[in-house]
């Protein structure tokens, strides 16, 4: 992990993996994103926080096109997101996503959950995919659960399977949409540990979360969202000790 | 301990639960007398209900049993058995039907063996099977004449047994060959019935006709219904409106109307030169009818799938078709099994409506065949027909329950 530097506008360099320029998104008459611009560099870990409904989830869902942005520009690894379905598939297979509610496939075993996309999207042979799945389950600490169905696992184990499933596609970027919000308190740490380990390997990560401890320890940069805009953007040690913006001060005083 | 409730901080912190494991006190099994008193005569009102119901059941049961075993003349069934089963199918060609039946029985045995459905053995289950089997054998002894038929039936039973044994031995490795076998059997049966100077469809009849129409109707209406359900949710307006149109129009019209429409209007819609036999026209209409209902059942199943499943599949980069085939449909269809089997049972029973078109299905022959020699008394024939329908429909329903139990285990 490198120290964050001053952000150089939206100028794309080889180091920038995600570029968003003036991204706007409406749900009916509600404007969820009001012109968001930011740039994420390779290997950077960005934590996104803010009140609910502030647009933080919407932004990361636009990055892998689970939502279509209505205006502005998003480019991932040099490919601009348009309506071209082939570009969308290409970008999605570069980006792993972990959801608040896990969204594992309940009719498939843990092993099958992990090997499904490599086999069906990348055409990886079964033996290779199975071997990779074993490695990944080892890495997230539950190698003995491969043959079980998701419903037989605890929430923390399910979320770790979801992380392994996303990693099986060997993505360049991982998006986390409130990955610990649906977990019982005693299971949050096991998931955060896996995420911290992942950050240590140099993975580019965008994490929407309220886990301040995780943000302080792992993040290179904090984006604070309010009412569809990035209100403040700074390194975690500065953001959590001396927030500049009045709205971030209020938010922090409420959650800390 | 004092009577005052403890404050939270006073509650002792138990690190290790030292209490002995306590079992619920055993409840003595109720004797027959206790059960009768508890369930049938627990109150004056209940006693009156029990007595009245008992009298009604006794009188009705006596009448039915008396008619079955004393008054009824089952010779009409015996004399017409072949007609009931195969209608006007030529006698010298019946080997075609036997061969098809053997194929189906063998594949069914394989399926039972491979899936392991029906291996559960209990004393009560064994007793039930013994009683049922005894009744069937008793009925067959009365109905069947001649060594040839017995040998043919025994061969079928033996094939079923062999199929089950092979299926169990092969286990899951046989699943794909089995699926191919079922699909190939379709073509084989058609070839067996029609090929090599075979029998034209207008001579097909009896219960075999009901079975053929039901099997073909189910096999075609299922994929058609799934496609209609997906079409109804399509983002392409043409496909969506077409699907909605078919589903809503077909569901709003009685099946008999559709069948008659098929006989008189369908030929006008086909290009000149294409002629469909009446049986095929009936099949087309039955398939469309069932497909519309299947589509609504599938739609219900699709609505039960959480949108997170779609998002997870998309986020992994799965293209839409694979997402549907691998993620969405397997879950949606499993949830619809009870409703789906119900729809197929009703399709099977509805095949008797083709009698309206003058096709010689079981209902038609059991009403008309006896008239020639048995002075128009058809009660016994109709009852036998009803029993045949019931046996097949009830088997389907039992099979559906086992399937549900198997698919539900540990997976959700």
Interface residues (C-beta under 8 A of the other chain):
Chain A: X64 X65 X66 X89 X90 X92 X93 X95 X96 X97 X99 X101 X103 X104 X105 X106 X107 X116 X117 X120 X121 X149 X151 X152 X165 X166 X169
Chain B: X306 X308 X309 X311 X312 X313 X314 X315 X316 X317 X318 X319 X322 X326 X327 X330 X331 X334 X410 X411 X412
